[in-house]
Amino acid sequence: MKAVESNFLFFLIRRVVNAFITLILLILIVFVLIHVILPTPQAMAKVYIGGAHYTTAALNAVIARYGLDQPLYVQFMSYVYNALTGNFGMDSLYRVPEMQLLDKFIPITLEFVLIATVLQVFLGVLTGGLAAMWRGGVPDWVIKALYLVAWAAPVFLLATLMQFVFAYDLKVLPALNLANPTLTPPKAITGYPLIDAALSGDWPYFDSVLKHMVLPVFSIAIAGFGLTTRMMRSSSVEVFDKDYVKLAYMKGMSNRRVLFGTVFRNAMIPIITLTAIQFGFAVAGAVVIEDVFLYKGMGFFLYQSVTNLDYVAILSTTIIIGISVIVANFVADLLYAVVDPRVRLE
């Protein structure tokens, strides 16, 4: 028992160290990009000031305030500290602390991205399992065709088609915005629109947010479920060939009981790690999806920052997205180690 606990503790420490090193490397890349785009202290100071009008005295004041004339290693250490403590400076476009804007936009994106990831994995696991059960048959080929078409289609094209069909043609779902603009949002408690509406008992707003979330969520889920489908099919095929599955059929168990009771339980292990990858795809897809649906979350904020050359917002958002993907991979590694103890010994 002590050996098992020791192995898990060593595995946990190793994964924490790896995650921290990855985070530092990410910040280093962003830091290098800053100094490639803005090679002089004066150029960086102009970004911090924002606007087209500035004086030499104002530039020198900003340079002194942020230490932009310090050696690069000093600036990097300061940048790492500020990034890890959430101090990204003032937004050059909105003229408020950058973290204040991120606190507003991150929960909006995170809420629907998490739902999209869950739906994406659910669709992939279900279709992959069914394709494995009927491998070589018509259902297998139909599922392959569906996910290959969805996978090959650009996410913005898929989102636009869904918007035209379900919002503009059938008129069963709203086309744009986070919620009905005529409704007053409830008081921000957690920052997550659905949760805040539920906690406040504002069910009309809750219903509106839920309806507006359907198209963005399904756009991401349908665009990315193919990877899970392929992995699940491959893993399930291996499980179907195991002796204990053949024994289950010999006992007279139905396809449904074998698939959901035996195959899924053993074939799901690789999907745990894949879920972190799917989350990364979903976050990346959110940048495009939010612009299509005017869903004003972090992706929409990043798009607006790029179009307005708001470098402070671009770089801070990039770091936040990177951190979210690193954390997702870290959690997936821990879950994988819990489900399959052999991973701890690798």
Sequence and secondary structure as in RCSB ss.txt:
>XXXX:A:sequence
MKAVESNFLFFLIRRVVNAFITLILLILIVFVLIHVILPTPQAMAKVYIGGAHYTTAALNAVIARYGLDQPLYVQ
FMSYVYNALTGNFGMDSLYRVPEMQLLDKFIPITLEFVLIATVLQVFLGVLTGGLAAMWRGGVPDWVIKALYLVA
WAAPVFLLATLMQFVFAYDLKVLPALNLANPTLTPPKAITGYPLIDAALSGDWPYFDSVLKHMVLPVFSIAIAGF
GLTTRMMRSSSVEVFDKDYVKLAYMKGMSNRRVLFGTVFRNAMIPIITLTAIQFGFAVAGAVVIEDVFLYKGMGF
FLYQSVTNLDYVAILSTTIIIGISVIVANFVADLLYAVVDPRVRLE
>XXXX:A:secstr
 HHHHHHHHHHHHHHHHHHHHHHHHHHHHHHHHHHHHS SHHHHHHHHH SS   HHHHHHHHHHHTTTS HHHH
HHHHHHHHHTT   B TTT SBHHHHHHHHHHHHHHHHHHHHHHHHHHHHHHHHHHHHTTTSHHHHHHHHHHHHH
HHS HHHHHHHHIIIIIIIS  S  SSSS TTS     SSS HHHHHHHHT HHHHHHHHHHHHHHHHHHHHHHH
HHHHHHHHHHHHHHHTSHHHHHHHHTT  HHHHIIIIIHHHH HHHHHHHHHHHHHHHHHHHHHHHHTT  SHHH
HHHHHHHTT HHHHHHHHHHHHHHHHHHHHHHHHHHHHH GGGGG 
